[in-house]
Amino acid sequence: MSVDLFGKYLNVFKSFENYSFIWKFDYDDKNQDPKREIGIPENVKIQEGYIQQTTLLANESTKAMITHCGYNSLLEGVYFQIPMVCIPNNSDQPYNAYAAESRGYVEEVDFRDENLEVHLKNALGKVLNDEDWKYEFKGNTNELNGIMNESKGKFIQAMKEMIGNM
């Protein structure tokens, strides 16, 4: 990640001074690590290495997640009902973000957008502070969680029946 892009993210986080951010950030080339060149705002903690995402999402103080929108992260965010801003990069992420945004689970931001800073700030502001958006998000995720739990129940019942018939 370029120093410029790194700085844009930090500027957005800094503008939400009433929130704390944990940013999982690993940089391949430690000699060009942008953390060395830019001061980190007080409300941002940079975490290198592994983060147990489900533990963070299960924590009641977690208010939102910024994610690339991989399938697992998307499902975990929906399961824990954590509003998400998706910044898809590659692979299945763009499709997941498109599908999730069309169903009201996320706000999507294009990382290539020249106005990334503005759009990220708007999307993050929406998922954190827009009560109408959050109300719809809760309803949408409740519905999807119900469908997933029903499917899980049907699977378990089918397995019990299959095992019982052996």
Number of C-alpha atoms within 10 A of each C-alpha: 13 10 14 11 14 15 19 18 15 20 15 19 25 18 13 15 13 8 14 17 21 15 17 13 14 14 13 9 8 10 8 13 16 18 15 11 11 13 10 16 15 11 16 16 14 13 12 11 9 9 12 7 13 13 9 14 21 15 10 9 10 17 17 17 25 22 19 23 28 20 14 9 18 22 15 15 25 23 18 18 22 26 26 30 26 30 22 22 15 11 9 13 19 19 15 19 27 16 13 19 16 12 13 17 29 29 24 25 24 15 17 10 11 9 12 18 19 14 18 25 18 15 20 25 15 18 23 20 12 12 11 11 18 19 10 14 22 18 15 17 22 16 12 16 17 13 12 13 12 12 12 12 12 12 12 12 12 12 12 11 11 10 9 8 7 5
